């Protein structure tokens, strides 16, 4: 049990450090730019890219046979909101998200790479506080629409596999988002919106391990629990109405 906790702590510390770096550099970049804040209705679109994770203690405890690899994911977002004052507002929208997790590992006579690609449709409700630089926080409801699994062995290509594993994941994931952002004015009503977000999944979405095995297939181990994590930056266009 002590070993499991130590392994889990190492991964959490690694992810937390990556998230802190992304958050810090995003805040630094925003602070260095001449930004603007206005009251009223706004809408826009943005794209994002960052580091994504599917955290599962059961996978973390498998040693070299199942190891996480840093994985990049992307999303596109249309959003709508209202700045009630210059320093407080609300935002919602629709996010089409591709959340990936790559694994690497050694088996008896070979090495492999595997990848889970999870597509979701997300609906956020974010509260924004601040003027030139704003901070945002709030829940995101994420609907899992499709999950693909692929494994590629270095030597024995005959056992490579690609399959759909959507049914092994729960359909809905409740997340919480923390972020920072700012608006660079192009003119009175059009802005370049930039920012960064850290998003953690609060729901155990179950899923599969690095070999594509589900919780049921493994005999329902108690520590087989999967939570999403993401840290990334975004940029887009914003219109004040």
C-alpha positions in Angstrom: 0.0 0.0 0.0 2.9 2.4 0.8 4.4 1.6 -2.6 1.1 2.4 -4.4 0.8 5.7 -2.6 4.4 6.7 -3.4 3.9 5.9 -7.1 0.7 7.8 -7.2 2.3 10.8 -5.5 5.1 10.8 -8.0 2.7 11.0 -10.9 0.6 13.7 -9.2 3.7 15.8 -8.4 4.9 15.5 -12.0 1.5 16.5 -13.4 1.1 19.4 -10.9 4.6 20.8 -11.8 3.7 20.7 -15.5 0.4 22.5 -14.8 2.1 25.1 -12.6 4.6 25.9 -15.4 1.8 26.3 -18.0 -0.2 28.5 -15.6 2.8 30.7 -14.7 4.0 31.3 -18.3 0.4 32.0 -19.4 0.0 34.6 -16.6 3.4 36.1 -17.4 2.6 36.5 -21.1 -0.9 38.0 -20.4 0.6 40.5 -17.9 3.1 41.8 -20.5 0.4 42.7 -23.1 -1.8 45.8 -23.2 -5.2 44.3 -22.4 -8.8 45.6 -22.1 -12.0 44.9 -20.2 -15.6 46.1 -21.0 -19.1 45.4 -19.7 -21.7 43.6 -21.9 -22.5 40.5 -24.0 -19.7 38.8 -25.8 -19.2 35.7 -28.0 -16.4 34.1 -29.9 -14.3 31.0 -30.8 -11.0 29.7 -29.7 -8.7 26.7 -30.0 -6.6 25.1 -27.3 -3.7 22.7 -26.8 -2.2 21.2 -23.8 -1.1 18.2 -21.7 -3.7 15.6 -21.0 -3.8 12.6 -18.6 -6.1 9.7 -17.7 -5.0 9.0 -14.1 -5.5 5.5 -12.8 -3.8 4.1 -9.6 -4.1 0.6 -10.9 -2.1 1.5 -14.0 0.4 3.4 -11.9 1.1 0.4 -9.8 2.2 -1.9 -12.7 5.8 -0.7 -12.9 7.6 -0.8 -16.3 4.9 -2.9 -17.9 2.5 0.1 -17.9 3.9 3.6 -17.8 2.4 7.0 -18.7 3.9 9.1 -21.4 3.4 12.9 -21.8 0.6 13.4 -24.3 -0.8 16.4 -26.1 -4.5 17.1 -26.7 -6.5 19.7 -28.5 -9.9 21.3 -28.4 -12.0 23.9 -30.2 -14.6 26.1 -28.4 -17.4 28.4 -29.2 -18.4 30.6 -26.3 -21.0 33.1 -25.1 -20.9 35.2 -22.0 -21.8 38.4 -20.3 -19.6 40.8 -18.3 -21.9 42.1 -15.6 -19.3 44.7 -14.6 -15.8 45.4 -15.8 -14.5 43.0 -13.2 -17.1 40.2 -13.0 -18.7 38.0 -15.7 -20.1 34.6 -16.7 -19.2 32.4 -19.6 -20.6 29.2 -21.1 -20.3 27.5 -24.5 -19.6 24.3 -26.3 -16.2 22.6 -26.4 -15.3 19.8 -28.8 -12.5 18.1 -27.0 -10.0 15.4 -28.0 -8.4 14.0 -24.8 -5.5 11.6 -25.3 -3.4 9.4 -23.1 -0.2 7.6 -24.3 1.4 4.7 -22.6 4.8 2.9 -23.0 5.9 -0.3 -21.5 8.1 -3.4 -21.5 6.6 -6.9 -21.7 8.6 -10.2 -21.6 10.0 -10.1 -25.2 8.9 -6.8 -26.6 8.1 -3.1 -26.0 5.0 -1.3 -27.0 3.2 2.1 -27.2 -0.5 2.4 -26.8 -2.9 5.3 -27.0 -6.4 6.1 -25.8 -8.2 8.9 -27.8 -11.3 10.1 -26.1 -13.6 12.6 -27.8 -16.0 14.6 -25.7 -18.5 17.4 -25.9 -18.1 19.8 -23.0 -20.4 22.5 -21.6 -18.7 24.9 -19.1 -20.1 27.4 -16.7 -17.3 29.7 -15.7 -17.3 32.7 -13.3 -14.8 35.4 -14.3 -13.2 37.9 -11.9 -10.7 40.6 -12.9 -10.2 43.4 -15.4 -7.2 43.5 -17.7 -6.2 40.1 -16.5 -9.1 37.9 -15.3 -9.3 34.6 -13.4 -12.0 32.1 -14.1 -13.4 29.1 -12.3 -16.3 26.8 -12.5 -17.7 23.3 -13.4 -17.6 21.6 -16.8 -20.0 18.8 -17.8 -18.3 16.5 -20.2 -20.2 14.0 -22.4 -18.0 11.2 -23.7 -19.0 10.5 -27.3 -16.3 8.1 -28.6 -13.1 6.4 -27.3 -10.6 4.6 -29.5 -7.7 2.4 -28.3 -4.6 1.4 -30.2 -1.5 -0.6 -29.3 1.6 -0.9 -31.4 4.3 -3.5 -30.5 7.9 -2.7 -31.7 8.7 -6.2 -32.9 5.6 -8.4 -33.0 3.3 -6.3 -35.3 1.0 -9.2 -35.7 -0.5 -8.5 -32.2 -1.1 -4.8 -32.9 -4.7 -3.8 -32.2 -7.1 -1.0 -32.7 -10.6 -1.1 -31.2 -13.5 1.1 -30.0 -13.8 1.0 -26.2 -16.5 3.7 -25.6 -18.7 1.2 -23.8 -16.0 0.7 -21.1 -16.1 4.4 -20.2 -18.9 6.1 -18.3 -20.8 8.5 -20.5 -20.5 11.7 -18.4 -17.6 13.3 -16.6 -18.0 16.2 -14.1 -14.9 18.4 -14.1 -13.7 21.6 -12.4 -11.7 24.3 -14.3 -9.4 27.0 -13.0 -7.9 29.5 -15.5 -6.5 32.9 -16.3 -7.0 35.0 -19.4 -7.1 38.4 -21.1 -8.4 40.3 -24.1 -6.0 42.1 -26.6 -8.0 44.8 -28.3 -8.0 45.0 -32.1 -10.7 47.7 -32.2 -13.5 48.7 -29.9 -15.5 45.5 -30.3 -13.1 42.8 -31.5 -10.4 41.2 -29.3 -7.8 38.5 -29.4 -8.6 36.3 -26.4 -5.7 34.3 -24.8 -5.4 32.3 -21.6 -4.7 29.0 -19.9 -6.7 26.4 -18.0 -6.2 23.6 -15.6 -9.1 21.1 -15.6 -9.5 18.1 -13.3 -12.1 15.4 -13.6 -14.1 14.7 -10.5 -15.8 11.5 -11.8 -14.4 8.0 -12.0 -14.9 7.3 -15.7 -13.5 3.7 -15.4 -12.2 3.0 -18.9 -9.3 0.7 -19.9 -5.7 0.3 -19.0 -2.5 0.4 -21.2 -3.4 -3.0 -22.7 -7.0 -2.1 -23.4 -8.4 -4.2 -20.5 -11.5 -2.9 -18.7 -12.2 -3.0 -15.0 -14.6 -5.9 -15.5 -12.1 -7.9 -17.5 -9.5 -7.5 -14.7 -12.0 -8.7 -12.1 -13.1 -5.3 -10.7 -10.0 -4.3 -8.7 -10.8 -1.6 -6.1 -8.0 0.7 -7.2 -9.2 0.8 -10.9 -10.4 4.3 -11.0 -9.8 6.8 -13.9 -9.9 10.6 -13.6 -9.1 13.1 -16.3 -6.5 15.9 -16.0 -5.6 18.7 -18.4 -3.4 21.8 -18.5 -3.2 23.9 -21.6 -3.3 27.3 -23.3 -5.8 28.7 -25.8 -6.2 31.6 -28.2 -9.1 32.9 -30.2 -11.3 35.7 -31.4 -13.8 37.5 -29.2 -16.6 39.9 -30.2 -18.3 42.5 -27.8 -21.9 43.1 -28.7 
